[in-house]
């Protein structure tokens, strides 16, 4: 059976999760949530995290808390560089621009 592999985005940026800053269990600012990856079979959902010059995925079950601006995960991501406030703002703009471009391309 072929594996289904989808990338999904929320309709609003920032959304309930997408476009928000993400911090790991050590309260390190590590990036911005770019979207969601759904894989099947077996059914798995991942957060796509955009860090500085890299992207990584973590299981959606790793979400510990969602606030108005931040998503906290319950695992360390020591492989990602800790970011400053300006880096986060730049990543949010970058993610927003990329998603708008993708939507326009497929419209």
C-alpha positions as CSV (number, residue, x, y, z in Angstrom):
1,X,0.0,0.0,0.0
2,X,1.3,3.5,-0.9
3,X,1.9,5.9,1.9
4,X,-0.2,9.1,1.8
5,X,1.9,12.1,2.7
6,X,0.1,15.5,2.9
7,X,1.1,19.0,4.0
8,X,-1.8,21.0,5.4
9,X,-2.1,24.7,6.3
10,X,-4.7,26.6,8.3
11,X,-6.7,29.2,6.4
12,X,-5.5,32.1,8.6
13,X,-1.9,33.1,9.3
14,X,-1.3,33.1,12.1
15,X,-3.8,30.5,12.8
16,X,-4.7,28.6,16.0
17,X,-1.3,26.9,15.8
18,X,0.3,27.7,12.4
19,X,2.5,30.8,12.4
20,X,3.0,30.8,16.1
21,X,6.3,30.8,17.9
22,X,7.3,27.4,19.3
23,X,9.3,26.8,22.5
24,X,10.7,23.5,23.6
25,X,10.5,21.9,27.1
26,X,13.6,24.0,28.1
27,X,11.7,27.2,27.2
28,X,14.1,27.8,24.2
29,X,12.6,29.7,21.3
30,X,13.3,27.4,18.4
31,X,11.1,28.5,15.6
32,X,7.7,28.9,14.1
33,X,5.1,26.4,13.1
34,X,4.9,26.3,9.3
35,X,2.1,23.7,9.0
36,X,1.1,20.1,9.5
37,X,2.2,16.9,7.9
38,X,-0.3,14.0,7.8
39,X,1.0,10.5,7.0
40,X,-1.1,7.4,6.4
41,X,-0.8,4.4,7.1
42,X,-0.5,4.4,10.0
43,X,-2.2,7.7,10.7
44,X,0.3,10.2,12.1
45,X,0.2,14.0,12.4
46,X,3.3,16.1,12.8
47,X,4.0,19.8,13.3
48,X,6.4,21.2,10.7
49,X,8.7,23.6,12.6
50,X,10.7,26.2,10.7
51,X,13.9,27.1,12.5
52,X,16.8,29.2,11.3
53,X,17.8,27.7,8.0
54,X,16.1,24.4,8.7
55,X,12.8,22.6,9.1
56,X,12.0,19.6,11.3
57,X,8.9,17.7,12.4
58,X,7.6,16.7,15.8
59,X,4.5,14.5,16.6
60,X,1.4,16.6,17.3
61,X,1.1,14.7,20.6
62,X,4.2,16.6,21.8
63,X,2.1,19.8,22.2
64,X,2.1,20.7,25.9
65,X,0.3,24.1,25.8
66,X,-1.1,26.6,23.3
67,X,-1.3,30.3,24.3
68,X,-2.3,33.2,22.1
69,X,1.2,33.6,20.7
70,X,3.2,30.5,21.7
71,X,3.0,26.7,21.3
72,X,5.0,24.8,23.9
73,X,6.1,21.3,23.3
74,X,7.0,18.7,25.9
75,X,10.3,17.6,24.4
76,X,13.8,19.2,23.9
77,X,14.9,20.1,20.4
78,X,18.6,20.6,21.0
79,X,19.4,20.2,17.3
80,X,17.6,23.6,16.6
81,X,19.4,26.9,17.3
82,X,17.7,29.1,19.9
83,X,16.3,32.2,18.3
84,X,15.9,35.8,19.3
85,X,12.7,37.9,19.0
86,X,13.8,39.4,15.6
87,X,14.5,36.0,14.2
88,X,11.0,34.8,15.2
89,X,9.4,37.8,13.6
90,X,11.4,37.2,10.4
91,X,10.4,33.5,10.3
92,X,6.7,34.4,10.8
93,X,6.8,36.8,7.8
94,X,8.8,34.2,5.8
95,X,6.2,31.4,6.5
96,X,3.3,33.7,5.8
97,X,4.8,34.8,2.4
98,X,5.6,31.2,1.4
99,X,2.1,30.0,2.2
100,X,0.5,32.9,0.3
101,X,2.7,32.1,-2.7
102,X,1.7,28.4,-2.5
103,X,-2.0,29.2,-2.4
104,X,-1.8,31.6,-5.3
105,X,0.2,29.0,-7.3
106,X,-2.4,26.3,-6.8
107,X,-5.4,28.6,-7.3
